[in-house]
Amino acid sequence: MSTAETMPHGDRKAVTAWLFGVAALIFCMVVLGGVTRLTESGLSMTDWRPVTGWLPPLDDAGWQEEFERYRTSPEYEQINAGMSVAEFKTIFWFEYSHRVLGRLIGLAFFVPFMVFLVRRRLDRPLIVKLWVLFGLGALQGFVGWFMVASGLVERPSVSQYRLAMHLALAFLIYGAIIWTMLGLRQTPADYGPAETGHRRARRRALWLLAMVSFTVVSGAFVAGLDAGLYYNTFPLMDGQLVPSGYLADDPWWLNPFQNIAVVQFNHRLLAVATVLVILAYWLWVRSSSLTRRTRHAASTLAAMALVQAGLGIATLLAYVPVWLGALHQAGALVLFTLALVLADSLRQRTI
């Protein structure tokens, strides 16, 4: 039996509300992380104090001490030499807010989790899932510092590989919470039967979710290499459909991860392919006998895919302004959420 069958309705409702709140905080966290990246603020804090790092500098001496640590970093030496303390405060507050929000999310998850455990309002399968989620959240803190540390040694920029890992893990945690929450909202009897057409629709919906996820991760490489600041035309890149020198670097297999032209082209290609496949799925669902909930989810996903494509193109053409880049990242989260909702609408009924 599933959690939706074994837990009382009141408990499911309370846990769902809690998980929704945590997911909303993670949504804000991912968008704020994008702003931190866009404003080049992520390397402003050069140490990691997971327990004692709650308080910012409280006086001029504290700010000067924090600033002196930053002045030893490659970013200051190679890019921001001559920066004043006042200018430093601007980038510091973005990274500080990002880290504090991460700690608040940890508390928002752990404290209610313990309360539900003590009051025996969770069944065993859900307890296991929630412990796994807590472990992933703790891992994300380490991955975040692992990413920042890559920009404090030689080059004044974080590794695009670690940035992609950090973003992918954030989406994984967010997606797992949303999926768990959606599963608590309805009992298996509310979902469709395991008939052939239903199974086909479900497989295709999962492929859509995978395509959205791959496109998001490819966007992390674009952000990590600042690739959005190049080739600011669409659909052509420097007057060509495929940029010159595609796969020109040696070894060739590193081009999709390190060559700016290839990274941006691949993100464009994945994004366009994802939008087209979503639209094709929507057209197919419209003429099917699937449930109204599934048809509505497919329509909403298709509309958001067009909005997200528009945001991506606008961000590129405008040379990635912070507000538009952050909106594009938020759009990716919304699209990912809607893909999850679509897949959830096609969960098979258990017999």
Sequence and secondary structure as in RCSB ss.txt:
>XXXX:A:sequence
MSTAETMPHGDRKAVTAWLFGVAALIFCMVVLGGVTRLTESGLSMTDWRPVTGWLPPLDDAGWQEEFERYRTSPE
YEQINAGMSVAEFKTIFWFEYSHRVLGRLIGLAFFVPFMVFLVRRRLDRPLIVKLWVLFGLGALQGFVGWFMVAS
GLVERPSVSQYRLAMHLALAFLIYGAIIWTMLGLRQTPADYGPAETGHRRARRRALWLLAMVSFTVVSGAFVAGL
DAGLYYNTFPLMDGQLVPSGYLADDPWWLNPFQNIAVVQFNHRLLAVATVLVILAYWLWVRSSSLTRRTRHAAST
LAAMALVQAGLGIATLLAYVPVWLGALHQAGALVLFTLALVLADSLRQRTI
>XXXX:A:secstr
  HHHHS HHHHHHHHHHHHHHHHHHHHHHHHHHHHHHTT TTS  S  TTTTTS   SHHHHHHHHHHHTTSHH
HHHT TT  HHHHHHHHHHHHHHHHHHHHHHHHHHHHHHHHHHTT S HHHHHHHHHHHHHHHHHHHHHHHHHHT
TSSSSSS  HHHHHHHHHHHHHHHHHHHHHHHHHHS GGGS    HHHHHHHHHHHHHHHHHHHHHHHHHHHHHT
TGGGS   SS BTTBSS TTTT SSSGGGHHHH HHHHHHHHHHHHHHHHHHHHHHHHHHHTS   HHHHHHHHH
HHHHHHHHHHHHHHHHHTT  HHHHHHHHHHHHHHHHHHHHHHHHT     
